[in-house]
Amino acid sequence: FQNPLYGVKSFAIAALEKKRVAAEAALLNCYLAGEVTCLTVGTVAKAFVRALFFTAKVAKKVVDIAREDVKLPETMTKEGFEYNEATYHNVIRQYEWNAEALDIVNYNIREQHTQMRSELQARHQDITNDVNQFTTCMSNFLGIQIFNALPGASAGSLSTLCSNLLGV
């Protein structure tokens, strides 16, 4: 006999555990900030989430006990029931593992995306600086050429950096 709500309770407990940890982290931030309103609300929220978490754990235990006390159907042997129960528990563990594995994959994708964006932004800034440097050197070079072409006018020489960049 399999209770279809058994897996739902496990996922509900996992979700409440995450909310409990988040509430504790928020409360810690409040303690660091020292805000009275934040501390009061955070303490109440933490107590509420803890109560929900405890209630969900008790409800899961009650369902587990009730499931074990259910009589076997007349057509199923004790051995068949144990195989059925073992398969059920394996599937639940697999779902929990999959949820955790997907959370890890999601975190890694987010971290890699953030790293890739920062590297790409740095490279784009480098390209922008190079284009600006080239444009400035080209303007200076052309300005010097124009001044030197005018009768009686002379301009200073091009900087070493610009001379090397333009190859002149």
C-alpha positions in Angstrom: 0.0 0.0 0.0 1.4 3.4 -1.0 0.2 6.7 0.2 0.3 9.2 -2.7 0.8 12.1 -0.3 4.0 10.6 1.2 6.3 12.2 -1.3 4.5 15.5 -1.1 5.0 15.7 2.6 8.8 15.2 2.1 9.0 18.0 -0.5 6.9 20.2 1.8 9.3 19.6 4.6 12.3 20.4 2.4 10.6 23.6 1.3 9.9 24.6 4.9 13.5 23.8 5.8 14.7 26.2 3.2 12.3 28.9 4.4 13.5 28.3 8.0 17.1 28.8 7.0 16.2 31.9 5.0 14.4 33.4 8.0 17.4 32.7 10.2 19.7 34.4 7.7 17.3 37.4 7.5 17.2 37.6 11.3 21.0 37.5 11.4 21.1 40.4 9.0 18.7 42.3 11.3 20.9 41.7 14.3 23.8 43.0 12.3 21.8 46.1 11.2 20.4 46.6 14.7 17.0 47.7 13.6 14.3 47.2 16.3 11.4 46.7 13.9 13.3 44.3 11.8 14.4 42.3 14.9 10.8 42.1 16.1 9.3 41.0 12.8 12.2 38.7 12.1 11.9 37.0 15.5 8.1 36.5 15.0 8.6 35.2 11.4 11.4 32.8 12.6 9.1 31.4 15.3 6.2 31.0 12.9 8.4 29.2 10.3 9.8 26.9 13.0 6.3 26.1 14.1 5.3 25.3 10.5 8.4 23.2 10.1 7.7 21.2 13.3 4.1 20.7 12.4 5.0 19.4 9.0 7.5 17.0 10.5 4.9 15.7 13.0 2.3 15.3 10.2 4.8 13.4 8.1 5.6 11.0 11.0 1.8 10.5 11.6 1.4 9.6 7.9 4.3 7.2 8.1 3.0 5.4 11.1 -0.5 5.2 9.6 0.9 3.8 6.4 2.7 1.1 8.2 -0.4 0.1 10.2 -2.6 -0.4 7.2 -3.5 -4.0 6.6 -2.1 -5.7 3.6 -4.5 -6.4 0.7 -5.5 -10.0 0.7 -3.9 -10.5 -2.8 -0.5 -9.2 -1.7 2.1 -11.2 0.2 4.3 -9.8 2.9 7.3 -10.2 0.6 5.4 -8.4 -2.2 4.5 -5.6 0.2 8.1 -5.2 1.2 9.3 -5.0 -2.4 6.6 -2.5 -3.1 7.5 -0.4 -0.1 11.3 -0.5 -0.9 10.5 0.6 -4.5 8.4 3.4 -3.1 11.2 4.6 -0.8 13.8 4.4 -3.6 11.6 6.6 -5.8 11.1 9.1 -3.1 14.9 9.2 -2.4 15.5 9.6 -6.2 13.1 12.5 -6.4 14.8 14.2 -3.4 18.2 13.6 -5.0 17.0 15.0 -8.3 15.7 18.1 -6.6 19.0 18.7 -4.8 21.0 17.9 -8.0 19.0 20.4 -10.1 19.4 23.0 -7.4 23.2 22.5 -7.6 23.1 22.6 -11.5 21.0 25.8 -11.3 23.5 27.4 -8.9 26.4 26.5 -11.0 24.8 27.8 -14.2 24.1 31.1 -12.4 27.6 31.4 -11.1 29.1 30.6 -14.6 26.8 33.1 -16.2 27.8 35.8 -13.7 31.5 35.0 -14.2 31.1 35.0 -18.0 29.3 38.4 -18.0 32.0 40.0 -15.8 34.7 38.7 -18.1 32.8 39.8 -21.2 32.2 43.3 -19.7 35.9 43.6 -18.9 36.8 42.6 -22.5 34.3 45.1 -23.9 35.8 47.8 -21.7 39.3 46.9 -23.0 38.1 47.1 -26.6 36.4 50.5 -26.0 39.6 51.9 -24.5 41.6 50.6 -27.4 39.3 52.1 -30.0 39.3 55.5 -28.1 43.1 55.4 -27.9 43.4 54.7 -31.6 40.9 57.5 -32.5 42.7 60.0 -30.3 46.1 59.1 -31.8 44.7 59.3 -35.3 43.1 62.7 -34.6 46.4 64.0 -33.2 48.4 62.6 -36.2 46.0 64.3 -38.7 46.0 67.5 -36.7 49.8 67.6 -36.7 49.8 66.9 -40.5 47.4 69.7 -41.1 49.3 72.2 -39.0 52.6 71.3 -40.6 51.0 71.8 -44.1 50.1 75.4 -43.3 52.7 78.0 -44.2 54.5 79.3 -41.1 52.8 77.0 -38.7 54.4 74.0 -37.0 53.1 71.5 -34.4 54.9 69.3 -31.9 55.7 65.7 -32.6 53.3 62.8 -32.1 53.6 61.0 -28.7 55.6 57.8 -28.5 52.5 55.8 -27.6 50.7 57.1 -30.7 53.7 56.7 -32.9 54.0 53.0 -31.9 50.2 52.5 -32.1 49.9 54.0 -35.6 53.2 52.6 -36.8 54.6 56.0 -37.9 
